[in-house]
Amino acid sequence: MAHKNQSPRAPIARPRSGNESSKQNRRDFLARSAGIVGATVTGLAAKAAQGQEAAPPAVPPWMQTMGAPMRGYGQPSKFEEKVLRTLTPGYGTLAPGTGTSRTPVHLLEGTITPGGLHFERHHNGVPNIDPAQHRLMIHGLVRKPLIFTMEALARYPMISRICFIECAGNSGANTLPKPPQSSAAVIHGLVSCSEWTGVPLALLLNEAGVDVEPGADWLLAEGADAAAMSRSVPLAKAFDDALIAIYQNGERLRPEQGYPIRLLLPGWEGNMNVKWLRRISLTRGPTHTKDETSKYSDLMPDGKARQFTFEMGVKSVITRPSGGMTMQGPGLYEFSGLAWSGAGRIAGVQISTDGGASWKDAMLQAPVLPKSVTRFRLPWEWDGSPALVQSRAADDKGNVQEARASWTPQYSPGHRYHNTMIQTWQIGADGSITNDYL
C-alpha cells in the first residue's frame, strides 16, 4: 500500500494557538487595523448620509400592524430566501437521488453551518427510515455480537464534538484545465461544520469486545440507504475520536445527514462518515468495497492509484469577497474566510493581495478548535487597482497549504480528490471578481 508523501512546506508566520493566541491575535489585529478603520469609517458614514434630510425617518409599515404569530419550528426570513444550497445532480434522470448540494459558504458567517444548509452527497437518494424499526448491529470479529435499538442507544452516555465534514471531491473543479467561473459555494461548498452529539464508538466496541485471535484491526461501516454505501475504517480511529452521531447542532439528525444515526470520523474523508448507519463489522484488514476502489482513491502520475488517504489536508478559502461578487468601489473592506485541517488546529492564516508576492497575518476568530472550521479576518483598504487575492493556512502539525504549482505535479491530470491548493480570486479594476489560476 502506498502512502501519501508529506506536503512541501512553505515559510509562514504561525501565531500561537489556543485562547491566549486568539486574544493576542485580536489585540494585534485591532491595533494594526485602527488606522485603516479610523480613516475610513467617517467617510463611509458620511457617504451613507448623503442626500438624507435631517428629519427622522418615517415609521415603517411593520411597526403599524400586528406581527406574525409564533410557529412551532422557526424559519428564516423571507428576505433571506436566496441563501440556499447549490444542487448538482449526479446522473440526471437515470438516478435522480444521486449528486450533491453545496453549502453557500460565501453567504454565511461564523463557523457553524445551519442544519438545513449542510452540504449533501448521496449515492442513491435519502432513505425514509422509521427510527422505531432501525437497528445498529456490531458483529464480525467480536466476542459478543450486539444489536442496538435507537431507544437503547439513547440511554448510553453521550458527548459532543464540533468538527467539519468535507467531501474528498471538494474544490475538485479547480483541477479543470480552465478555472471555473463560479461562486465560492460551487467550487468549495462541499464542506460544513457542526456540533455533533452521540455515543463514542469505542464505548460500544468495548462492550462487544474485540477478538484478539485472529485479531481485528479494521471495521466495515455500512449504511441503510439503497446503495448500502460502505467504507473500511482502521480500528485505531474507532478507538480514538469516532462517534455514533444522533444529534446535529442540538437537534436530531436530518434525513439527508443520516437520520437516525451516522458515523462521525473527525478530520477524515467525508465519504467515510457513513450515514444511516446500520452495521459495523470488525475485520482483519480492509474490505476494499466499491466505494473505496472505483472512487475515493488518488490517481498518481505513474498510472497507479493510492488508496486510503483518510485525513483531509490543511486548507483555506476567502469567502468574502469571492467569485461572482462585485466590489462597490474603492474603500474599506474585510477579508473573511474559512480554514480547516483534518490533522488538528489551524495555527495561522496569511492573506496576499499580490498573488503571493507578499503576505499579511489574518486574525483567527476564537474558538480555534481541532478538526474544526476556523473563521479568519483581515481589513483591507482597496485602492481600486487590480488585485490577486489568496489565503494560505498552516496547522499545528506543521502542514502548510500548497500553491497550485506544487500540488498539481503530485497527481495524474485526471485526479480531483483532496484538492488543497491555494485559491486565487482576481479582482478587476471594475470591481468584478473571478477565479484565476496561479
MOHUHU-V624325 format. One record per residue. N is the residue number from 0. RES is the residue in one letter. PHI is phi in whole degrees, -180 to 180 (NA if undefined). OMEGA is omega in radians with two decimals (999 if undefined). BURIAL is # if it has 24 or more other ideal C-beta (glycine too) atoms within 12 Angstrom, else .. Layout:
n = {N	N}
res = {RES	RES}
phi = {PHI	PHI}
omega = {OMEGA	OMEGA}
burial = {BURIAL	BURIAL}
//
This chain:
n = {0	1	2	3	4	5	6	7	8	9	10	11	12	13	14	15	16	17	18	19	20	21	22	23	24	25	26	27	28	29	30	31	32	33	34	35	36	37	38	39	40	41	42	43	44	45	46	47	48	49	50	51	52	53	54	55	56	57	58	59	60	61	62	63	64	65	66	67	68	69	70	71	72	73	74	75	76	77	78	79	80	81	82	83	84	85	86	87	88	89	90	91	92	93	94	95	96	97	98	99	100	101	102	103	104	105	106	107	108	109	110	111	112	113	114	115	116	117	118	119	120	121	122	123	124	125	126	127	128	129	130	131	132	133	134	135	136	137	138	139	140	141	142	143	144	145	146	147	148	149	150	151	152	153	154	155	156	157	158	159	160	161	162	163	164	165	166	167	168	169	170	171	172	173	174	175	176	177	178	179	180	181	182	183	184	185	186	187	188	189	190	191	192	193	194	195	196	197	198	199	200	201	202	203	204	205	206	207	208	209	210	211	212	213	214	215	216	217	218	219	220	221	222	223	224	225	226	227	228	229	230	231	232	233	234	235	236	237	238	239	240	241	242	243	244	245	246	247	248	249	250	251	252	253	254	255	256	257	258	259	260	261	262	263	264	265	266	267	268	269	270	271	272	273	274	275	276	277	278	279	280	281	282	283	284	285	286	287	288	289	290	291	292	293	294	295	296	297	298	299	300	301	302	303	304	305	306	307	308	309	310	311	312	313	314	315	316	317	318	319	320	321	322	323	324	325	326	327	328	329	330	331	332	333	334	335	336	337	338	339	340	341	342	343	344	345	346	347	348	349	350	351	352	353	354	355	356	357	358	359	360	361	362	363	364	365	366	367	368	369	370	371	372	373	374	375	376	377	378	379	380	381	382	383	384	385	386	387	388	389	390	391	392	393	394	395	396	397	398	399	400	401	402	403	404	405	406	407	408	409	410	411	412	413	414	415	416	417	418	419	420	421	422	423	424	425	426	427	428	429	430	431	432	433	434	435	436	437}
res = {M	A	H	K	N	Q	S	P	R	A	P	I	A	R	P	R	S	G	N	E	S	S	K	Q	N	R	R	D	F	L	A	R	S	A	G	I	V	G	A	T	V	T	G	L	A	A	K	A	A	Q	G	Q	E	A	A	P	P	A	V	P	P	W	M	Q	T	M	G	A	P	M	R	G	Y	G	Q	P	S	K	F	E	E	K	V	L	R	T	L	T	P	G	Y	G	T	L	A	P	G	T	G	T	S	R	T	P	V	H	L	L	E	G	T	I	T	P	G	G	L	H	F	E	R	H	H	N	G	V	P	N	I	D	P	A	Q	H	R	L	M	I	H	G	L	V	R	K	P	L	I	F	T	M	E	A	L	A	R	Y	P	M	I	S	R	I	C	F	I	E	C	A	G	N	S	G	A	N	T	L	P	K	P	P	Q	S	S	A	A	V	I	H	G	L	V	S	C	S	E	W	T	G	V	P	L	A	L	L	L	N	E	A	G	V	D	V	E	P	G	A	D	W	L	L	A	E	G	A	D	A	A	A	M	S	R	S	V	P	L	A	K	A	F	D	D	A	L	I	A	I	Y	Q	N	G	E	R	L	R	P	E	Q	G	Y	P	I	R	L	L	L	P	G	W	E	G	N	M	N	V	K	W	L	R	R	I	S	L	T	R	G	P	T	H	T	K	D	E	T	S	K	Y	S	D	L	M	P	D	G	K	A	R	Q	F	T	F	E	M	G	V	K	S	V	I	T	R	P	S	G	G	M	T	M	Q	G	P	G	L	Y	E	F	S	G	L	A	W	S	G	A	G	R	I	A	G	V	Q	I	S	T	D	G	G	A	S	W	K	D	A	M	L	Q	A	P	V	L	P	K	S	V	T	R	F	R	L	P	W	E	W	D	G	S	P	A	L	V	Q	S	R	A	A	D	D	K	G	N	V	Q	E	A	R	A	S	W	T	P	Q	Y	S	P	G	H	R	Y	H	N	T	M	I	Q	T	W	Q	I	G	A	D	G	S	I	T	N	D	Y	L}
phi = {NA	-80	-121	-73	-72	-69	-68	-60	-109	-98	-66	-155	-75	-117	-62	-63	-91	92	-64	-60	-63	-63	-66	-65	-59	-66	-61	-62	-59	-66	-65	-63	-91	-58	-64	-63	-66	-61	-78	-112	-61	-59	-66	-65	-65	-65	-64	-67	-87	-59	84	-90	-84	-73	-67	-65	-67	-67	-69	-71	-61	-71	-94	-109	-135	-66	-76	-68	-73	-69	-124	-68	-138	-66	-127	-62	-62	-63	-79	-110	-68	-86	-83	-133	-73	-92	-93	-131	-62	-83	-130	61	-72	-70	-148	-64	-85	-93	122	-137	-128	-111	-65	-78	-60	-78	-110	-112	-131	69	-128	-88	-86	-57	-56	-76	-118	-64	-61	-129	-144	-123	-105	-164	79	-103	-72	-100	-97	-82	-62	-68	-103	-74	-135	-114	-111	-117	-149	91	-83	-128	-77	-139	-57	-129	-130	-113	-87	-65	-64	-67	-61	-65	-90	-81	-60	-116	-133	-121	-133	-98	-156	-92	-124	-130	-65	-62	-89	-60	70	-62	-61	-78	-96	-66	-58	-118	-64	-68	-94	-136	-76	-61	-66	-67	-84	-122	-84	-92	-144	-149	-133	-142	-93	-110	-128	180	-99	-57	-61	-58	-63	-72	-67	-64	-70	-72	80	-91	-66	-88	-131	-77	96	-79	-131	-136	-139	-109	-106	-127	-94	-100	-81	-64	-86	47	-55	-144	-143	-89	-134	-60	-63	-60	-67	-62	-89	-91	-134	-70	-136	-91	-80	-117	-123	-133	53	90	-118	-58	-48	-84	-52	-72	-106	111	-47	-93	-145	-140	-86	-121	-121	-53	84	-103	-42	-56	-63	-80	-82	-59	-88	53	-57	-120	-155	-129	-114	-81	-135	-98	87	-72	-90	58	-73	-62	-78	-121	-122	-72	-133	55	-129	-98	-85	-100	-61	-87	93	-85	-123	-96	-99	62	-90	-82	-73	-83	-75	-71	-159	-154	-153	-77	-98	-151	-76	-153	-51	90	-83	-133	-71	-96	85	-58	142	-81	-135	-122	-76	-134	-163	-124	-136	-159	-153	-75	-89	168	-87	-76	-97	-175	-134	-118	-125	-121	-113	-128	70	96	-71	-145	-136	-127	-73	-92	-84	-94	-81	-72	-85	-100	-108	-70	55	-129	-82	-116	-86	-122	-144	-159	-74	-145	-96	-85	-92	94	-91	-58	-145	-115	-101	-140	-128	-138	-107	-134	-110	-77	-99	92	-78	-127	-61	-94	-74	-58	-65	-95	-74	-60	-65	-75	-132	-68	-58	-86	-79	-130	-92	54	-81	-115	-64	-62	-89	-115	-106	-98	-102	-85	-62	-86	92	-70	-125	-128	-83	-135	-104	-125}
omega = {3.14	-3.14	-3.11	3.12	3.11	-3.08	3.05	-3.07	3.08	3.14	3.11	3.09	-3.09	3.05	3.07	-3.11	3.09	-3.07	3.13	3.12	-3.09	-3.14	3.13	3.11	-3.12	3.11	3.12	-3.13	-3.11	3.13	3.14	-2.99	-3.07	-3.13	-3.14	-3.07	-3.10	-3.11	-2.98	-3.03	3.12	3.11	3.11	-3.13	3.13	3.13	-3.13	-3.08	-3.11	3.08	3.13	3.10	-3.11	-3.11	3.12	-3.12	3.12	3.10	-3.08	-3.08	-3.10	3.04	-3.06	-3.13	3.09	-3.14	-3.11	3.11	3.10	3.11	-3.13	3.10	-3.05	3.14	3.08	3.06	3.10	3.14	3.08	-3.05	3.11	3.11	-3.04	3.00	3.06	-3.07	3.10	3.12	-3.10	-3.06	3.05	-3.05	-3.14	-3.13	-3.03	-3.14	-3.14	3.06	-3.06	2.85	-2.95	3.14	3.12	-3.03	-3.11	-3.11	-3.10	3.05	-3.08	-3.08	-3.10	3.13	3.05	-3.09	-3.11	3.14	3.08	-3.09	3.11	2.95	-3.08	3.13	3.09	3.07	-3.10	-3.14	3.09	-2.96	3.02	-3.08	3.13	-3.13	-3.08	3.12	2.98	-3.13	3.00	-3.04	-3.09	-3.08	3.08	-3.14	-3.08	3.09	-3.07	3.02	-3.08	2.91	3.09	3.11	3.12	3.13	-3.10	-3.13	3.14	3.07	-3.12	3.02	3.10	3.05	2.99	-3.14	3.13	2.88	-3.14	3.04	3.13	3.14	3.12	3.14	-3.13	3.13	-3.13	3.02	3.10	-3.10	3.12	-3.10	3.10	-3.14	-3.07	3.12	3.06	3.13	-3.11	-3.09	-2.98	-3.00	3.09	3.05	3.12	-3.11	-3.09	2.90	-3.11	-3.13	3.14	-3.06	3.07	-3.14	-3.14	3.14	-3.13	3.13	3.10	3.11	3.11	-3.13	-3.13	3.10	3.09	3.06	0.13	3.06	3.09	3.06	3.06	2.97	3.04	3.08	-3.09	3.13	-3.11	3.06	-3.08	3.12	-3.04	-3.09	-3.04	3.11	3.04	-3.10	3.05	-3.07	-3.14	3.12	3.13	-3.14	3.13	-3.04	-3.13	-3.06	2.91	-3.00	3.11	-3.11	3.06	-3.11	3.03	3.12	3.13	3.10	3.02	-3.11	-3.10	3.09	2.98	-3.13	0.18	3.10	3.05	3.03	3.09	3.12	-3.02	3.05	-3.07	-3.11	-3.04	-3.11	-3.14	3.13	-2.93	3.13	3.11	-2.99	-3.13	3.11	3.04	-3.13	3.10	-2.99	2.99	-3.08	3.14	-3.09	-3.12	3.12	-3.13	-3.10	3.08	3.05	3.11	3.11	2.99	2.98	-3.03	3.14	-3.05	-3.11	-3.10	3.11	3.10	3.10	3.12	3.08	2.93	2.92	-2.95	-2.99	3.08	-3.02	3.11	-2.95	3.04	3.05	3.01	-3.10	3.06	-0.07	-3.10	-3.00	3.12	3.08	3.13	3.08	-3.09	3.10	-3.14	3.11	-3.07	3.04	3.02	2.94	3.08	-3.10	-3.08	3.07	-3.12	3.11	3.08	-3.12	-3.09	-3.11	2.95	-3.12	-3.13	3.05	3.06	-3.12	3.09	3.06	-3.13	3.08	3.08	3.11	3.10	-3.05	3.04	3.12	3.04	3.04	3.05	-3.12	3.13	0.00	3.06	-2.99	3.11	3.09	3.14	3.09	3.08	3.07	3.06	-3.08	3.04	3.07	-3.11	3.05	-3.12	-3.12	3.09	3.14	3.14	-3.11	3.04	-2.96	-3.14	2.94	-3.11	-3.07	3.01	3.11	-3.05	3.04	3.12	3.11	-3.10	3.13	-3.02	2.99	-3.14	-3.07	3.13	-3.14	-2.98	-3.08	-3.11	-2.99	3.02	3.12	-3.12	-3.06	-3.10	-3.11	3.06	3.12	-3.13	-3.05	-3.13	3.09	3.09	3.00	3.11	3.11	-3.14	3.12	3.11	3.12	-3.14	-3.12	-3.11	3.08	-3.10	3.06	3.05	999}
burial = {.	.	.	.	.	.	#	.	.	#	.	#	.	#	#	.	#	.	.	.	#	#	.	.	#	#	.	.	#	.	.	.	#	.	.	#	.	.	.	#	.	.	.	.	.	.	.	.	.	.	.	.	.	.	.	.	.	.	.	.	.	.	.	.	.	.	.	.	.	.	.	.	.	.	.	.	.	.	.	.	.	.	.	.	#	#	.	#	.	.	.	.	.	.	.	.	#	#	#	#	#	#	#	#	#	#	#	#	.	.	#	#	#	#	#	#	#	#	#	#	#	#	#	#	#	#	#	.	#	.	#	.	.	#	#	#	#	#	#	#	#	#	.	.	.	#	.	#	.	#	.	.	#	.	.	#	.	.	#	#	#	#	#	#	#	#	#	#	#	#	#	#	#	#	#	.	.	.	.	.	.	#	#	#	#	#	#	#	#	#	#	#	#	#	#	#	#	#	#	#	#	#	#	#	#	.	.	#	.	#	.	.	.	.	.	#	.	#	#	#	#	#	#	#	#	.	#	.	#	#	#	#	#	#	#	.	#	#	.	#	#	#	#	#	#	#	#	#	#	.	.	#	#	#	#	#	#	#	#	#	#	#	#	#	#	#	#	#	#	#	#	#	#	#	#	#	#	#	#	#	#	#	#	.	.	#	#	.	#	.	#	#	.	.	#	#	#	#	#	.	.	.	.	.	#	#	#	#	#	#	#	#	#	#	#	#	#	#	#	#	#	#	#	#	#	.	#	.	.	.	#	#	#	#	#	#	#	#	#	#	#	#	#	#	#	#	#	#	#	#	#	#	#	.	#	#	.	.	#	#	#	#	#	#	#	#	#	#	#	#	#	#	#	#	#	#	#	#	#	#	#	#	.	.	.	.	#	#	#	#	#	#	#	#	#	#	#	.	#	#	#	#	#	#	.	.	#	#	.	#	#	.	.	.	#	#	#	#	#	#	#	#	#	#	#	#	#	.	.	.	.	.	#	#	#	#	#	#}
//
